[in-house]
């Protein structure tokens, strides 16, 4: 009986039904470049677009933003905040927008999108945050439930990559 249960679970996973504990990747109609984030706490970057290529890098930062440069079947050629390029399976990415704080010092998260806005929190370089919204030269971010406005120039992943109208 256990064999039939395992077979049924495997069939459900192949069909993308949530019984396998993860969601099936969807076909994206967005053309590169576009932003994505790492879906899991451990994600392999390969030197080519297939599991046959060796792993070049293993990311251990769920939510890290990456810029998708090219697509090939289920694979995405991406670059990270350091400029490292490689291939990641589409199933390892999520369209959720995130950013990384850059620079050499902490940055203030402010109550309003202005230099004189009340300082609420600070975020260190390398911190990953959810991107909430951007206006002018400021972006609202959320770091583990603490939100505020920061200067866009101190973020990587906030750039609007949509084609000009």
Secondary structure, 3 states (H helix, E strand, C coil): CHHHHHHHHHHHHHCCCHHHCCCCCCCCCCCCCEEEEECCCCEEEECCCCCCCCEEEEECCCCCEEEEEEEECCEEEEECCCCCEEEEEHHHEECCCEEEECCCCCEEEECCCCCCCCEEEEECCCCEEEEEEEECCEEEEEECCEEEEEEHHHEECCCCCCCCC
